[in-house]
Amino acid sequence: MRINKYIAQCGAASRREAEKLILEGRIKINNKIVVDLATNVDEYNDTVTLDGNIIRPHTRFVYAMFNKHKGCICSVKDDRNRKTVMDYLEDLKDYRVFPVGRLDYNTEGLLLITNDGSICNKLTHPSNEIPKVYIAKTRGKIDEDKLKELRNGIMLDGRKLSKSKIKLLEEKDDGECKYEVTIFEGRNRQVHRMFEWAGKEVLFLKRVQIGDIRLGGLARGKYRYLNKKELTYLKNI
Ligand code: URA
């Protein structure tokens, strides 16, 4: 980005005034005075100062939700060049967004996307106990005594899980069972491992809600910006 535009985006001066500041030798990039008005700034890596004080553009925070589908990697880059969520967020890339937490390769559903590290920490820190709601399908019902133990929190990796809510939503004639599972932390493959502990394989898993934010009818592979109500919820965590 041109240096005068950068200075203007920082709110330090208008573009024209910025040119004056440059010609007066008051602007430095990485500790070197710049006098060439055609200089470009690498807005992510360069440090720009005006009279010795660092200036930075106002960051525009972005908050969106994405409906991840099966077979999509939940990270910014994949070393095997497979499709990642970022391939579906082309228009948001410039904002340096990233997914909040992760979903397994074969898990579908709600993924929050932001460039606000502080909100990301709030959403993922276990002490905040943000409820995450999943729909899980298995073959056959989980035994009642096992369900009780799961709800109370079983041991995983030598640490007890916090309590969870598990509700049977549907049992089909062919034995397929649909559960709503609410967990309050986010351990690796947590729902899969809870069900495996109960002797049931998860056939399908989809996250439908995080805190007050619901996936609703958003199509697979699509994203949308969060609305005012959802933003207010995030800011109040
Ligand atoms: N639990 C899982 O097992 N997988 C996910 O992707 C999320 C929660």
Residues whose N, C-alpha, C, O or C-beta is under 5 A from the ligand:
A	BS01	URA	R102 L103 D104 T107 R189 Q190 V191 H192 R193
